[in-house]
Amino acid sequence: MEGSIKKIWLWIWPAIKYSLIWLILTVATVGVFYFIGFIAMEAAGYHIDKENIVSNPWLMGGSLTCADLLLLLVFWKRGYTRNWFKYGFTYGEGFSTSKLCLGAVVGAIGFLLLDILVQEYAPIPIDSELDEWFAALFGSPIGILSICLIGPLAEEAIFRGAIERRLLETNWSPWLAIVISALLFALAHGNYGQGVTAVISGCFMGWVYYRTRSIWPTFLIHAVNNTTAVIAAYSIPESMVEEGAETLGIPMSVGVPMIVVSIVLIYVAAAYISKITDDRTPIPVPVDEVLPPPLPNEYPEGSLPDKYPYTEYPVNPEPDQPSEYNPLDS
């Protein structure tokens, strides 16, 4: 029993560690940025209402952008994220990057429609303070840059490129790794309203990462989804914003076909990506690149198995072709 618990802990600890790094660096960076930014803007003669400082568009957008850039730097320099813009497989003749892009964009549009419909017909209340933060992000160019590009890249580097990667490097079920990374991705959004669809889209992006071992396709899905959402938000009539309307008022005669279209787009995207990536061969990874050397205190004292992570083992095992060697077996 004790051995099983230890194995589970060794398997899940990297996901916890990377999540804590994300949380601590984000909170610390945002806090420092707000402090310095407030002093700098006051010194420059720009008066900031202290009661509403959190919802200041430039401070909000700038702080999150700096936090995401710092996270990208840390996860790149420490080697937590691999295969930023290259694949972990070689593919057959039916595969091309342009085809993968097409499938990713179709899937992103499908999930955007799904998100709109969930908010329309099953709206989940968002805390008023969070609502102010979202409004602040939309209120400055740097905030929009964070939503559309930098934020998606940082989140994919962490939740797919680091957390899911480490979970997939064991011989446990790939779908368990995909679901865990999706749940952590949803929790990172900090609200139920986004969390529901974040779990679903997170599973889809996790599956795409599983089929490619690269974060750029999942970043494309994430960026297209967020950018389209921003465009849609700016297209809402100003009268509806002033009235504080919680839904768009989409009639069921339009909503039902939209649901069908959303499901069809997601299914077509998944089937298409599955087809073009079906003929794939794992790219061998040198032994010293399978996992980075353990950091101080990364594992509890005495819990690091002798074979892990320095012994070579088959990488990227398929669920129907389990590897003979489990790196967590001691």
VOPAGU-2260 file (C-alpha; in pm, 1 decimal, decimal comma):
REM VOPAGU-2260
SITE   aa  ch    i         X         Y         Z
SITE  MET   A    0       0,0       0,0       0,0
SITE  GLU   A    1     277,1     239,1      94,7
SITE  GLY   A    2     460,2     161,0    -230,6
SITE  SER   A    3     150,2     236,9    -437,8
SITE  ILE   A    4      96,2     569,1    -263,1
SITE  LYS   A    5     460,3     659,9    -322,2
SITE  LYS   A    6     430,1     578,5    -694,0
SITE  ILE   A    7     114,9     788,8    -726,7
SITE  TRP   A    8     285,4    1076,0    -545,0
SITE  LEU   A    9     588,7    1057,3    -774,2
SITE  TRP   A   10     355,6    1059,9   -1074,3
SITE  ILE   A   11     139,1    1351,6    -961,9
SITE  TRP   A   12     403,0    1567,3    -791,1
SITE  PRO   A   13     534,3    1736,7   -1110,6
SITE  ALA   A   14     179,6    1855,9   -1192,0
SITE  ILE   A   15     146,9    2002,3    -842,8
SITE  LYS   A   16     490,8    2161,6    -860,1
SITE  TYR   A   17     434,9    2329,5   -1197,8
SITE  SER   A   18      93,0    2453,7   -1084,2
SITE  LEU   A   19     246,9    2606,6    -771,7
SITE  ILE   A   20     519,6    2773,7    -978,5
SITE  TRP   A   21     250,9    2922,2   -1203,2
SITE  LEU   A   22      44,7    3046,2    -908,0
SITE  ILE   A   23     332,5    3190,0    -703,5
SITE  LEU   A   24     506,0    3364,9    -994,9
SITE  THR   A   25     177,7    3508,7   -1123,9
SITE  VAL   A   26      65,5    3648,6    -787,6
SITE  ALA   A   27     412,2    3783,9    -705,4
SITE  THR   A   28     464,2    3945,0   -1046,7
SITE  VAL   A   29     119,3    4104,9   -1052,1
SITE  GLY   A   30     168,1    4242,4    -700,2
SITE  VAL   A   31     512,3    4388,8    -773,7
SITE  PHE   A   32     395,6    4533,9   -1106,7
SITE  TYR   A   33      94,6    4703,7    -946,5
SITE  PHE   A   34     312,5    4850,3    -671,8
SITE  ILE   A   35     577,3    4988,0    -908,8
SITE  GLY   A   36     321,4    5091,0   -1169,5
SITE  PHE   A   37     111,4    5281,5    -918,7
SITE  ILE   A   38     414,1    5474,7    -789,3
SITE  ALA   A   39     539,0    5548,5   -1142,8
SITE  MET   A   40     200,8    5671,9   -1267,7
SITE  GLU   A   41     148,5    5890,4    -960,4
SITE  ALA   A   42     498,5    6036,4   -1004,8
SITE  ALA   A   43     419,1    6109,8   -1370,6
SITE  GLY   A   44     107,4    6303,5   -1270,8
SITE  TYR   A   45    -154,8    6040,6   -1356,7
SITE  HIS   A   46    -402,3    6022,1   -1069,0
SITE  ILE   A   47    -528,7    5670,3    -996,0
SITE  ASP   A   48    -830,2    5602,1    -782,2
SITE  LYS   A   49    -690,9    5378,3    -506,1
SITE  GLU   A   50   -1027,5    5213,3    -451,6
SITE  ASN   A   51   -1041,6    5101,4    -815,3
SITE  ILE   A   52    -670,6    5042,9    -872,7
SITE  VAL   A   53    -718,1    4671,6    -939,0
SITE  SER   A   54    -945,4    4742,2   -1235,1
SITE  ASN   A   55    -707,8    4991,7   -1397,8
SITE  PRO   A   56    -679,7    4867,7   -1760,6
SITE  TRP   A   57    -309,9    4942,3   -1810,4
SITE  LEU   A   58    -200,3    4802,8   -1476,4
SITE  MET   A   59    -414,8    4492,0   -1519,7
SITE  GLY   A   60    -300,4    4422,0   -1875,5
SITE  GLY   A   61      61,9    4508,4   -1807,5
SITE  SER   A   62      87,6    4297,5   -1492,2
SITE  LEU   A   63     -58,1    3983,7   -1650,3
SITE  THR   A   64     156,2    4027,3   -1961,5
SITE  CYS   A   65     471,3    4056,2   -1748,4
SITE  ALA   A   66     366,7    3754,0   -1541,0
SITE  ASP   A   67     309,8    3543,6   -1854,4
SITE  LEU   A   68     642,1    3650,3   -2006,7
SITE  LEU   A   69     824,7    3561,5   -1684,1
SITE  LEU   A   70     653,3    3222,4   -1674,6
SITE  LEU   A   71     752,5    3155,7   -2035,7
SITE  LEU   A   72    1112,9    3244,5   -1955,8
SITE  VAL   A   73    1124,2    3022,1   -1646,2
SITE  PHE   A   74     962,0    2720,3   -1812,5
SITE  TRP   A   75    1192,0    2758,4   -2114,6
SITE  LYS   A   76    1515,8    2810,0   -1923,7
SITE  ARG   A   77    1443,7    2533,7   -1671,8
SITE  GLY   A   78    1347,8    2291,4   -1946,6
SITE  TYR   A   79    1004,9    2225,4   -1799,9
SITE  THR   A   80     843,5    2272,1   -2143,2
SITE  ARG   A   81     976,2    2082,3   -2446,4
SITE  ASN   A   82     892,7    2081,9   -2818,2
SITE  TRP   A   83     772,0    2440,1   -2838,5
SITE  PHE   A   84     753,8    2451,6   -3217,3
SITE  LYS   A   85     854,7    2104,0   -3329,3
SITE  TYR   A   86     678,9    1768,8   -3321,4
SITE  GLY   A   87     753,7    1464,8   -3109,2
SITE  PHE   A   88     675,1    1234,0   -3401,5
SITE  THR   A   89     759,2    1183,6   -3765,0
SITE  TYR   A   90     445,6    1146,6   -3976,2
SITE  GLY   A   91     343,6     975,4   -4297,3
SITE  GLU   A   92     271,1    1138,0   -4632,0
SITE  GLY   A   93     -83,4    1234,5   -4535,0
SITE  PHE   A   94      37,6    1482,6   -4274,7
SITE  SER   A   95     130,6    1847,3   -4323,0
SITE  THR   A   96     150,8    2148,3   -4096,2
SITE  SER   A   97    -108,7    2332,6   -4304,0
SITE  LYS   A   98    -355,1    2043,7   -4259,7
SITE  LEU   A   99    -295,2    2045,6   -3884,2
SITE  CYS   A  100    -356,8    2422,8   -3881,7
SITE  LEU   A  101    -685,5    2371,4   -4063,3
SITE  GLY   A  102    -802,4    2111,7   -3811,5
SITE  ALA   A  103    -693,8    2330,3   -3518,7
SITE  VAL   A  104    -882,1    2636,3   -3647,1
SITE  VAL   A  105   -1199,9    2436,7   -3715,8
SITE  GLY   A  106   -1186,8    2294,5   -3363,4
SITE  ALA   A  107   -1126,8    2639,0   -3212,3
SITE  ILE   A  108   -1435,0    2781,8   -3387,4
SITE  GLY   A  109   -1643,0    2487,4   -3268,9
SITE  PHE   A  110   -1542,9    2545,0   -2907,2
SITE  LEU   A  111   -1606,3    2917,8   -2935,6
SITE  LEU   A  112   -1964,3    2849,4   -3046,8
SITE  LEU   A  113   -2001,5    2602,0   -2762,3
SITE  ASP   A  114   -1876,4    2858,8   -2510,6
SITE  ILE   A  115   -2121,4    3122,0   -2641,0
SITE  LEU   A  116   -2411,8    2878,9   -2618,1
SITE  VAL   A  117   -2323,4    2765,7   -2265,0
SITE  GLN   A  118   -2313,5    3127,4   -2149,5
SITE  GLU   A  119   -2640,5    3197,0   -2332,4
SITE  TYR   A  120   -2857,9    2908,4   -2217,4
SITE  ALA   A  121   -2688,0    2796,9   -1896,3
SITE  PRO   A  122   -2523,0    3114,3   -1770,1
SITE  ILE   A  123   -2302,7    3070,0   -1465,5
SITE  PRO   A  124   -2278,7    3388,8   -1257,6
SITE  ILE   A  125   -1933,4    3547,4   -1242,2
SITE  ASP   A  126   -1829,7    3740,1    -934,3
SITE  SER   A  127   -1867,1    4116,5    -986,9
SITE  GLU   A  128   -1502,3    4173,0    -899,0
SITE  LEU   A  129   -1389,8    3922,1   -1162,4
SITE  ASP   A  130   -1622,9    4092,2   -1408,3
SITE  GLU   A  131   -1440,7    4420,8   -1342,7
SITE  TRP   A  132   -1105,9    4251,7   -1402,2
SITE  PHE   A  133   -1223,3    4115,8   -1738,0
SITE  ALA   A  134   -1349,3    4460,7   -1835,3
SITE  ALA   A  135   -1010,6    4606,2   -1739,7
SITE  LEU   A  136    -827,7    4352,4   -1957,6
SITE  PHE   A  137   -1045,5    4447,6   -2254,3
SITE  GLY   A  138    -976,8    4816,1   -2185,9
SITE  SER   A  139    -615,1    4840,4   -2305,3
SITE  PRO   A  140    -415,0    4714,3   -2605,8
SITE  ILE   A  141    -167,3    4534,8   -2379,7
SITE  GLY   A  142    -456,7    4358,4   -2207,4
SITE  ILE   A  143    -592,7    4239,0   -2541,9
SITE  LEU   A  144    -240,9    4122,8   -2637,9
SITE  SER   A  145    -233,6    3921,0   -2317,3
SITE  ILE   A  146    -572,5    3762,4   -2387,8
SITE  CYS   A  147    -508,2    3681,0   -2753,2
SITE  LEU   A  148    -141,5    3579,6   -2771,4
SITE  ILE   A  149      83,3    3590,4   -2466,0
SITE  GLY   A  150    -164,7    3437,2   -2221,7
SITE  PRO   A  151    -252,8    3139,7   -2446,5
SITE  LEU   A  152     115,8    3070,9   -2516,1
SITE  ALA   A  153     203,1    3075,3   -2145,4
SITE  GLU   A  154     -93,1    2856,7   -2049,8
SITE  GLU   A  155     -17,4    2599,8   -2320,0
SITE  ALA   A  156     350,6    2592,4   -2221,5
SITE  ILE   A  157     251,2    2518,0   -1861,2
SITE  PHE   A  158     -57,1    2297,9   -1878,6
SITE  ARG   A  159      22,5    2100,2   -2194,8
SITE  GLY   A  160     396,7    2144,4   -2252,5
SITE  ALA   A  161     501,3    2091,1   -1889,3
SITE  ILE   A  162     226,5    1926,7   -1682,9
SITE  GLU   A  163      78,7    1694,3   -1944,6
SITE  ARG   A  164     422,6    1616,7   -2088,3
SITE  ARG   A  165     551,8    1492,3   -1755,0
SITE  LEU   A  166     236,2    1288,7   -1693,2
SITE  LEU   A  167     261,4    1131,0   -2040,4
SITE  GLU   A  168     622,8    1030,0   -1979,3
SITE  THR   A  169     494,5     761,4   -1742,5
SITE  ASN   A  170     309,2     452,8   -1860,9
SITE  TRP   A  171     -18,0     552,2   -1700,0
SITE  SER   A  172    -327,1     611,6   -1911,4
SITE  PRO   A  173    -278,2     903,5   -2154,4
SITE  TRP   A  174    -639,5    1007,2   -2098,3
SITE  LEU   A  175    -574,3    1040,2   -1727,5
SITE  ALA   A  176    -289,2    1279,0   -1805,9
SITE  ILE   A  177    -511,7    1471,8   -2047,4
SITE  VAL   A  178    -799,1    1504,9   -1798,2
SITE  ILE   A  179    -574,8    1609,2   -1507,7
SITE  SER   A  180    -407,6    1882,1   -1714,5
SITE  ALA   A  181    -751,6    1998,3   -1836,3
SITE  LEU   A  182    -888,2    2018,7   -1481,4
SITE  LEU   A  183    -587,1    2221,9   -1365,8
SITE  PHE   A  184    -629,0    2443,3   -1673,1
SITE  ALA   A  185    -993,8    2504,1   -1579,1
SITE  LEU   A  186    -905,6    2580,4   -1216,5
SITE  ALA   A  187    -650,6    2835,8   -1334,9
SITE  HIS   A  188    -932,9    3044,1   -1484,9
SITE  GLY   A  189   -1062,3    3109,7   -1135,1
SITE  ASN   A  190   -1435,4    3104,7   -1210,1
SITE  TYR   A  191   -1709,4    2854,2   -1288,8
SITE  GLY   A  192   -1827,2    3048,5   -1592,0
SITE  GLN   A  193   -1511,1    2982,1   -1789,1
SITE  GLY   A  194   -1418,7    2663,7   -1606,5
SITE  VAL   A  195   -1697,2    2449,6   -1754,6
SITE  THR   A  196   -1595,5    2498,0   -2116,6
SITE  ALA   A  197   -1225,1    2515,5   -2019,9
SITE  VAL   A  198   -1242,7    2151,4   -1908,1
SITE  ILE   A  199   -1392,6    2042,3   -2240,9
SITE  SER   A  200   -1161,9    2250,0   -2460,3
SITE  GLY   A  201    -868,9    2157,1   -2233,6
SITE  CYS   A  202    -933,1    1787,5   -2300,5
SITE  PHE   A  203    -943,0    1854,1   -2675,4
SITE  MET   A  204    -618,6    2052,7   -2668,6
SITE  GLY   A  205    -463,0    1790,3   -2443,0
SITE  TRP   A  206    -555,0    1522,8   -2694,4
SITE  VAL   A  207    -402,0    1729,3   -2977,4
SITE  TYR   A  208     -84,2    1762,1   -2770,4
SITE  TYR   A  209     -87,5    1385,0   -2715,7
SITE  ARG   A  210    -104,3    1331,2   -3092,2
SITE  THR   A  211     174,9    1580,7   -3172,3
SITE  ARG   A  212     382,0    1633,9   -2853,1
SITE  SER   A  213     405,4    2000,2   -2953,8
SITE  ILE   A  214     243,4    2305,4   -2798,0
SITE  TRP   A  215     216,3    2516,2   -3110,8
SITE  PRO   A  216    -102,9    2343,2   -3242,1
SITE  THR   A  217    -269,9    2380,7   -2901,8
SITE  PHE   A  218    -150,1    2741,4   -2884,2
SITE  LEU   A  219    -310,5    2802,5   -3225,1
SITE  ILE   A  220    -642,8    2658,7   -3103,3
SITE  HIS   A  221    -625,9    2863,7   -2783,4
SITE  ALA   A  222    -523,6    3187,0   -2957,7
SITE  VAL   A  223    -789,4    3159,9   -3231,3
SITE  ASN   A  224   -1056,8    3090,1   -2968,8
SITE  ASN   A  225    -957,1    3386,9   -2749,6
SITE  THR   A  226    -905,4    3627,6   -3040,5
SITE  THR   A  227   -1242,3    3542,7   -3191,8
SITE  ALA   A  228   -1401,6    3586,1   -2848,7
SITE  VAL   A  229   -1248,2    3933,4   -2818,9
SITE  ILE   A  230   -1377,3    4028,9   -3164,7
SITE  ALA   A  231   -1722,5    3898,1   -3072,8
SITE  ALA   A  232   -1717,2    4092,9   -2744,5
SITE  TYR   A  233   -1640,3    4418,3   -2927,7
SITE  SER   A  234   -1924,9    4342,7   -3169,1
SITE  ILE   A  235   -2187,4    4345,8   -2893,3
SITE  PRO   A  236   -2411,4    4652,7   -2930,1
SITE  GLU   A  237   -2325,8    4928,6   -2683,2
SITE  SER   A  238   -2689,3    4948,1   -2575,6
SITE  MET   A  239   -2673,0    4590,4   -2443,9
SITE  VAL   A  240   -2354,8    4667,9   -2250,9
SITE  GLU   A  241   -2511,1    4976,1   -2092,0
SITE  GLU   A  242   -2820,5    4779,8   -1991,9
SITE  GLY   A  243   -2602,8    4513,5   -1831,4
SITE  ALA   A  244   -2756,2    4231,0   -2034,4
SITE  GLU   A  245   -2627,7    3891,7   -1915,3
SITE  THR   A  246   -2711,7    3708,4   -2239,8
SITE  LEU   A  247   -2719,8    3794,8   -2608,1
SITE  GLY   A  248   -3084,8    3700,0   -2644,7
SITE  ILE   A  249   -3018,9    3429,4   -2904,2
SITE  PRO   A  250   -3354,4    3261,7   -2985,9
SITE  MET   A  251   -3378,1    2882,9   -2971,4
SITE  SER   A  252   -3450,4    2875,6   -3344,2
SITE  VAL   A  253   -3093,7    2999,6   -3391,5
SITE  GLY   A  254   -2936,9    2838,2   -3085,6
SITE  VAL   A  255   -3028,8    2478,1   -3174,7
SITE  PRO   A  256   -2863,6    2494,2   -3520,3
SITE  MET   A  257   -2561,7    2659,7   -3356,1
SITE  ILE   A  258   -2534,5    2368,6   -3112,8
SITE  VAL   A  259   -2544,3    2123,0   -3403,1
SITE  VAL   A  260   -2283,5    2321,0   -3595,9
SITE  SER   A  261   -2060,9    2341,0   -3286,7
SITE  ILE   A  262   -2072,3    1963,7   -3228,7
SITE  VAL   A  263   -2014,2    1890,6   -3597,7
SITE  LEU   A  264   -1714,5    2125,9   -3616,3
SITE  ILE   A  265   -1551,9    1972,5   -3306,2
SITE  TYR   A  266   -1614,9    1619,3   -3434,9
SITE  VAL   A  267   -1483,8    1697,6   -3783,0
SITE  ALA   A  268   -1173,0    1865,0   -3637,8
SITE  ALA   A  269   -1099,6    1568,2   -3410,2
SITE  ALA   A  270   -1156,3    1312,5   -3686,1
SITE  TYR   A  271    -942,8    1509,3   -3931,6
SITE  ILE   A  272    -652,2    1555,5   -3688,3
SITE  SER   A  273    -676,6    1188,7   -3589,6
SITE  LYS   A  274    -658,9    1082,6   -3954,7
SITE  ILE   A  275    -358,6    1294,8   -4054,1
SITE  THR   A  276    -161,2    1203,3   -3740,6
SITE  ASP   A  277    -249,8     832,8   -3738,4
SITE  ASP   A  278      66,4     725,8   -3921,4
SITE  ARG   A  279     329,1     846,8   -3675,6
SITE  THR   A  280     656,8     725,2   -3531,6
SITE  PRO   A  281     801,6     860,4   -3204,1
SITE  ILE   A  282    1122,4    1058,1   -3243,9
SITE  PRO   A  283    1385,6     896,5   -3019,8
SITE  VAL   A  284    1480,4    1111,6   -2723,9
SITE  PRO   A  285    1834,1    1092,8   -2580,0
SITE  VAL   A  286    1845,4     947,5   -2230,4
SITE  ASP   A  287    1963,0    1274,2   -2076,1
SITE  GLU   A  288    1676,9    1463,3   -2243,2
SITE  VAL   A  289    1386,0    1241,5   -2136,7
SITE  LEU   A  290    1358,9    1426,9   -1808,6
SITE  PRO   A  291    1565,9    1712,5   -1664,8
SITE  PRO   A  292    1788,5    1633,6   -1367,6
SITE  PRO   A  293    1586,6    1648,5   -1045,0
SITE  LEU   A  294    1597,6    1981,7    -868,7
SITE  PRO   A  295    1683,7    2007,8    -498,8
SITE  ASN   A  296    1384,8    1889,4    -294,9
SITE  GLU   A  297    1192,9    1801,8    -612,6
SITE  TYR   A  298    1125,9    1459,1    -467,6
SITE  PRO   A  299    1085,3    1369,8    -101,2
SITE  GLU   A  300    1405,6    1233,4      45,9
SITE  GLY   A  301    1456,9     866,4     -38,0
SITE  SER   A  302    1155,8     848,9    -270,9
SITE  LEU   A  303    1340,0     871,2    -606,0
SITE  PRO   A  304    1343,9     520,7    -762,7
SITE  ASP   A  305    1684,4     396,4    -877,2
SITE  LYS   A  306    1569,8     370,0   -1239,3
SITE  TYR   A  307    1404,2     711,7   -1255,1
SITE  PRO   A  308    1470,6     928,0   -1450,7
SITE  TYR   A  309    1816,7     817,5   -1565,8
SITE  THR   A  310    1737,0     481,1   -1727,4
SITE  GLU   A  311    1636,4     486,9   -2091,7
SITE  TYR   A  312    1283,7     369,6   -2159,7
SITE  PRO   A  313    1052,4     373,9   -2462,5
SITE  VAL   A  314     906,2     720,9   -2505,7
SITE  ASN   A  315     551,9     814,2   -2607,0
SITE  PRO   A  316     393,9     466,7   -2558,9
SITE  GLU   A  317      53,6     418,3   -2716,8
SITE  PRO   A  318    -230,7     304,4   -2487,8
SITE  ASP   A  319    -278,8     -13,3   -2693,5
SITE  GLN   A  320      96,9     -77,8   -2701,0
SITE  PRO   A  321     210,1     -53,7   -2339,2
SITE  SER   A  322     579,4     -32,5   -2277,7
SITE  GLU   A  323     744,6    -328,9   -2106,3
SITE  TYR   A  324     916,1     -92,4   -1868,9
SITE  ASN   A  325     745,6     141,7   -1627,7
SITE  PRO   A  326     985,2     411,7   -1502,0
SITE  LEU   A  327     794,5     428,5   -1176,7
SITE  ASP   A  328     858,6      61,0   -1096,8
SITE  SER   A  329    1134,4      28,3    -842,6
